[in-house]
């Protein structure tokens, strides 16, 4: 939502409601078409970027529960330079993963978003009892005006990946302290 000033919560909520019936800006299932962690399948459309980020953010079931709570409260987006702001953030969840040792969701861009693509946020409690936070995204500029800003966009996306996992780690640590 381009603006010269920070929008009010009401403006964000109205904007969010306007996107409920918007069509996706890409073909669903982009993440499913990646055949391994190191390359795109030959049939994958040209011009798409794949971003992966995987980091241990905690250890044990209590940290996993705290991480899941963080996801429910959108803490992966809570940083000093980025916030969802809306009561219901403007995303359309394509899938939700909810198993005993895995929790996450996939969402995609809609409407007039400057980018096109899907992003998966996933928490896993691995066999070593580590809580692993992973991000997998497939994206590309979605509008003509997005291409000139591509280098800045790519740097911002990288910053988000690292700050998102750091914010989740900080949230989990704060939950540990609060429960002690």
Buried (B, 14 or more C-beta within 10 A) or exposed (E): BEEEEEBEEEBBBEBBEEBEEBEBBBEEEBBEBBEEEEEBEEEBEEEBBBBEBBBBBBBEEBBBBBBBBBBEEBBBBBBEEBEBBBEEEBBBEBBEBEEEEBBBBBBBBBBEBBBBBBBBBBBBBEEEEBBBBBBBBBBBBBEEEBEEEEEEBEEEBEEBBEBBBEBBBBBBBEBBEEEE
